[in-house]
């Protein structure tokens, strides 16, 4: 339960505005200007703040932003990374998903692509406490609904990768044993 100080310190909220803006593309004109400007928010401050927070993304990436406007004309900006569907379409190299998901395959992706998307999405506020495995499963479900299949060969590649890692570990272990023997002989 919130304390009395926290309740009194809260500023009254005038509105909450949700926008989808291209990364680094916030301008005082439409659609940002009319949506946020009607609450008498300083548009230039908003645009500078948004563009500074989204400079790490590609310029065409659609960024979901939530603007909480307070009664004293100040604002709080919450920025999320681009949607999973946008990442999946870019990774698969397609314009849109399949019209008949489950029947028609639009493209295929490897687990590596899915894992990379999951690592990016883990920085989002609503995903930061989820494991990479849970986020990856969610992304695979989204991909299935878009008609994008997971490459089945990745299991073979993963198994080969594990075998290679085991071989490397044993090779390193043999090198370490040789070094230990050389060190013992040198004493």
Helices and strands as residue ranges (DSSP letters): H 4-9, E 13-22, H 32-37, H 43-53, E 62-70, E 75-79, H 84-92, E 107-109, H 111-121, H 132-146, E 148-150, H 153-186
